[in-house]
Amino acid sequence: MVLDKIKKPNDVKMLTSAECEQLAGDIRQFLIESLSETGGHLASNLGAVELTIALHRVLDFPEDKLIWDVGHQAYTHKILTGRKDQFATLRKTGGLSGFPKRSESPCDAFDTGHSSTSISAGLGMVQARDLKGEDYSVISVIGDGALTGGMAYEALNNAAELKKNFIIILNDNEMSITKNVGGMSEYLGNIRTASSYTDLKVGVTNALKKIPKVGDSMVDAIHKTKSSIKQFLIPGMLFENMGLTYLGPVDGHNINQMVKVLKEAKRKPGPVLIHVLTEKGRGYVPAMRHPARFHGAGPFEIDTGLPKSNGKATYTDIFSTVMRKFGDREPDVVAVSAAMVPGTGLKRFGNMFPERLFDVGIAEEHAVTFAAGLALGGMRPVVAVYSSFLQRAVDQILHDVCMQNLPVVFAVDRAGLVGSDGETHHGCFDLTYLSMMPNMTLMAPKNKWELSDMMKFAIKQEGPVAIRYPRGEAYDGLEEYRAPIEMGKGEIIHQGKKIALAAIGSMVKTAQEVCEKLKESGCEVTLVNMRFVKPLDTKLLDELSENHDLVVTLEENVKNGGFGEKILEYYSEKTQGPKVRIVAIEDHFVSHGSVGDLMKQQQMDADSIVSRIDRWKEELE
Ligand SMILES: Cc1ncc(C[n+]2csc(CCOP(=O)(O)OP(=O)(O)O)c2C)c(N)n1
């Protein structure tokens, strides 16, 4: 195998062109086999194999800086920089990250995970390089999906202004996670179509040039006009008009062609955009047929492409079912997604009510303000976004929704620790950033029934409401606790004394385990499901203070500004009250791994919490 010759960065430069072709095949085989065991972003990586090889033929690592947008397509880069042997640990606790990490390799120039940052980061490096008088290449690779994100345009605008040597590669596979959306995507589609006439265009230009005396000036004139003929002759006019040199479109599976264009781009002064056409899932039929399913896949059977395990209903499934019911019964309900229709469970709603689902692209900020407009127009928008991506839209939630007290429901999926995607994707800040906003109502369900009940409650409110729920299997315990949802009211699940566990959302299940363990050791403990982070059930907190010395709060969120701190603050204003101890994520970023392992690391699993409570009890005695 040619792949065996690749041991360290830059080894790929020693190969012949023919060996590079074989290397691409070897890497594909390796990725399919390895990811069938570990799971990972298969389809995007299969599409970027030749592109990455070409980049590694031209660039020197670690001197040159290569920035991968989102970073989910950087597996070949990891392989070519000596990390192949760690792939069995991909996305596992203590193992290789699924995204670029500067801490993992000096060849990873910038940590990514959230979309559309690569051009900004690259441009910053370019500017720093020139200020320091240094000499290296900076290349940002951005997908057509990531190019739907606003930051990418802000950065392109700035790149055109700064006029620095900078290469941007647009990896265009016509797909975001699902089919890409929007006007830019359509524009790129037109270039693709026009490019099938490349030979004809060259022919036309050459023919014009041959016309004696006027030929050359005619070609020049066409270049200077804004006519559609120009688009026919020069694709990428939009980028050219902005001040970037456009090269392409280039076949993203032809290594030699890409090497040639990359070398040309390095020679050109100013910012250059290379438009590369690739195919998502290339080389593995199930991924080519179902690129969305293989965007971020769990372990799968290689022969069939089917997942190795089929779990129980997830919170996303429950949300999906409720939305379908809303679709039938509530004609004003509309749904907004930022490029995550299948992931957030909106696919079925979209199939049934296509005119009421809006996929706005990877544009969380726009999604939220767009929803504000929908609400003002009399609709009942539900914005379904992953917790970590909603961070992008903090100001839009605050300024455009909360300040005007608009009835927008935020379905905040993947809240808490998400596991293998790691620190860029953990949704552990939302309780903090959502609870600080005036007018916001903030809830988290303890189990699958409560999510459904909370959704029905939320859609009836006259102001903004956020419901946050975790990734994965929905808890189906505590079914008998289904008192109607009332604004700002929690529920007592088990009445004890002295110690109370006040839990929110996913931590109610953990608190239930803690409660059982404490009861076994003879401790009479109270278990409360708070339901609301905002407004807090202060009446219930007052009741707890009457016969409890210690209130332990439990949340899957950072401690800073979270649920526990709110309870602590509430009691701190009383002359007398129980001691409060907070179980939450401390002031650090949490890496990737299984959720179980990560919860242990954070001392947030039931056993660790029991030990902590034992210590806290001793401190109080
Ligand atoms: C801010 C943000 N929102 C959503 C996502 C989820 N996400 C990851 S990759 C992706 C699609 C990216 O499409 P593209 O850039 O074309 O890359 P491809 O996978 O097609 O190679 C999305 C929506 C994200 N990473 N960041």
Ligand as a Chemical Component Dictionary entry (heavy atoms), coordinates in Angstrom:
data_LIG
# 
_chem_comp.id                   LIG 
_chem_comp.type                 NON-POLYMER 
_chem_comp.pdbx_formal_charge   1 
_chem_comp.three_letter_code    LIG 
# 
loop_
_chem_comp_atom.comp_id 
_chem_comp_atom.atom_id 
_chem_comp_atom.alt_atom_id 
_chem_comp_atom.type_symbol 
_chem_comp_atom.charge 
_chem_comp_atom.model_Cartn_x 
_chem_comp_atom.model_Cartn_y 
_chem_comp_atom.model_Cartn_z 
_chem_comp_atom.pdbx_ordinal 
LIG C1  C1  C 0 -22.314 27.495 13.178 1  
LIG C2  C2  C 0 -22.548 26.092 12.716 2  
LIG N1  N1  N 0 -23.791 25.700 12.378 3  
LIG C3  C3  C 0 -24.008 24.433 11.971 4  
LIG C4  C4  C 0 -22.978 23.543 11.882 5  
LIG C5  C5  C 0 -23.252 22.093 11.492 6  
LIG N2  N2  N 1 -22.576 21.731 10.249 7  
LIG C6  C6  C 0 -21.422 21.070 10.234 8  
LIG S1  S1  S 0 -20.859 20.794 8.709  9  
LIG C7  C7  C 0 -22.219 21.512 8.015  10 
LIG C8  C8  C 0 -22.351 21.562 6.533  11 
LIG C9  C9  C 0 -21.132 22.097 5.902  12 
LIG O1  O1  O 0 -21.260 22.032 4.515  13 
LIG P1  P1  P 0 -19.990 22.336 3.634  14 
LIG O2  O2  O 0 -19.254 23.485 4.189  15 
LIG O3  O3  O 0 -20.430 22.447 2.222  16 
LIG O4  O4  O 0 -19.065 21.074 3.829  17 
LIG P2  P2  P 0 -19.288 19.570 3.280  18 
LIG O5  O5  O 0 -19.681 18.772 4.466  19 
LIG O6  O6  O 0 -20.323 19.598 2.232  20 
LIG O7  O7  O 0 -17.966 19.174 2.760  21 
LIG C10 C10 C 0 -23.082 21.980 8.996  22 
LIG C11 C11 C 0 -24.360 22.645 8.745  23 
LIG C12 C12 C 0 -21.693 23.999 12.263 24 
LIG N3  N3  N 0 -20.629 23.192 12.241 25 
LIG N4  N4  N 0 -21.514 25.257 12.656 26 
# 
loop_
_chem_comp_bond.comp_id 
_chem_comp_bond.atom_id_1 
_chem_comp_bond.atom_id_2 
_chem_comp_bond.value_order 
_chem_comp_bond.pdbx_ordinal 
LIG C1  C2  SING 1  
LIG C2  N1  SING 2  
LIG C2  N4  DOUB 3  
LIG N1  C3  DOUB 4  
LIG C3  C4  SING 5  
LIG C4  C5  SING 6  
LIG C4  C12 DOUB 7  
LIG C5  N2  SING 8  
LIG N2  C6  DOUB 9  
LIG N2  C10 SING 10 
LIG C6  S1  SING 11 
LIG S1  C7  SING 12 
LIG C7  C8  SING 13 
LIG C7  C10 DOUB 14 
LIG C8  C9  SING 15 
LIG C9  O1  SING 16 
LIG O1  P1  SING 17 
LIG P1  O2  DOUB 18 
LIG P1  O3  SING 19 
LIG P1  O4  SING 20 
LIG O4  P2  SING 21 
LIG P2  O5  DOUB 22 
LIG P2  O6  SING 23 
LIG P2  O7  SING 24 
LIG C10 C11 SING 25 
LIG C12 N3  SING 26 
LIG C12 N4  SING 27 
# 
